[in-house]
Amino acid sequence: MIVSFIPELADGMPALSSGVERELQHAHEAAKQVYVIWTPKKEPSVFITQTANKIFRSPQEAMNYFEKQYEYKNGR
């Protein structure tokens, strides 16, 4: 599993490098679960949306999702 946090820069652009995009692609190709926490207002590119299993708009949204997944798998 990989979880990548992409913050928004002061100019409103995503703080995203080609290295991060490549790491997400590599994880996707290796059949890993790929999750992205995308906080910029600008929509993510297809390079992100096509490799991510799920995109969250905040760290809290991601935490809520993973907590529910954990509770489900543990019968809680």
C-alpha positions as CSV (number, residue, x, y, z in Angstrom):
1,M,0.0,0.0,0.0
2,I,1.1,3.5,-0.7
3,V,-0.5,6.7,0.7
4,S,0.6,10.0,-0.9
5,F,-0.2,13.4,0.6
6,I,-0.4,16.2,-2.0
7,P,-0.7,19.6,-0.5
8,E,-1.6,22.9,-2.2
9,L,1.2,25.5,-2.7
10,A,0.7,29.1,-1.9
11,D,-0.1,29.8,-5.6
12,G,-2.9,27.2,-5.6
13,M,-1.0,24.6,-7.5
14,P,-0.5,21.0,-6.3
15,A,2.9,20.3,-4.6
16,L,3.5,17.4,-6.9
17,S,6.7,16.2,-8.5
18,S,7.3,13.8,-11.4
19,G,9.0,11.5,-8.8
20,V,5.8,11.2,-6.8
21,E,3.8,10.5,-10.0
22,R,6.3,7.8,-10.9
23,E,6.2,6.3,-7.5
24,L,2.3,6.1,-7.7
25,Q,2.6,4.6,-11.1
26,H,5.1,2.0,-9.9
27,A,2.9,1.0,-7.0
28,H,-0.1,0.7,-9.3
29,E,1.8,-1.5,-11.7
30,A,3.0,-3.7,-8.8
31,A,-0.7,-4.2,-7.9
32,K,-0.4,-2.3,-4.6
33,Q,-3.3,-0.3,-3.2
34,V,-2.7,3.4,-4.1
35,Y,-4.3,6.1,-2.0
36,V,-3.9,9.8,-2.5
37,I,-4.8,12.6,-0.1
38,W,-5.3,15.5,-2.6
39,T,-5.9,18.9,-0.9
40,P,-5.5,21.4,-3.8
41,K,-8.6,22.9,-5.2
42,K,-7.4,22.1,-8.7
43,E,-8.6,18.6,-9.8
44,P,-6.0,15.9,-10.0
45,S,-4.7,14.9,-13.4
46,V,-5.4,11.6,-15.1
47,F,-2.0,10.4,-14.1
48,I,-3.3,10.5,-10.5
49,T,-6.9,9.4,-11.1
50,Q,-5.9,6.4,-13.2
51,T,-3.4,5.0,-10.7
52,A,-5.2,5.7,-7.4
53,N,-7.6,3.2,-5.9
54,K,-9.2,6.1,-4.0
55,I,-8.6,9.9,-3.7
56,F,-9.4,11.7,-0.5
57,R,-9.8,15.5,-0.2
58,S,-8.4,15.8,3.3
59,P,-6.4,13.8,5.8
60,Q,-9.5,13.4,8.0
61,E,-11.4,11.9,5.1
62,A,-8.6,9.3,4.7
63,M,-8.5,8.6,8.4
64,N,-12.3,8.1,8.5
65,Y,-12.1,5.7,5.5
66,F,-9.2,3.6,7.0
67,E,-10.9,3.5,10.4
68,K,-14.0,2.1,8.8
69,Q,-12.0,-0.4,6.8
70,Y,-10.2,-1.6,10.0
71,E,-13.5,-1.9,11.9
72,Y,-15.1,-3.8,9.1
73,K,-12.2,-6.3,8.8
74,N,-12.1,-6.8,12.5
75,G,-15.9,-7.3,12.9
76,R,-16.5,-4.2,14.9
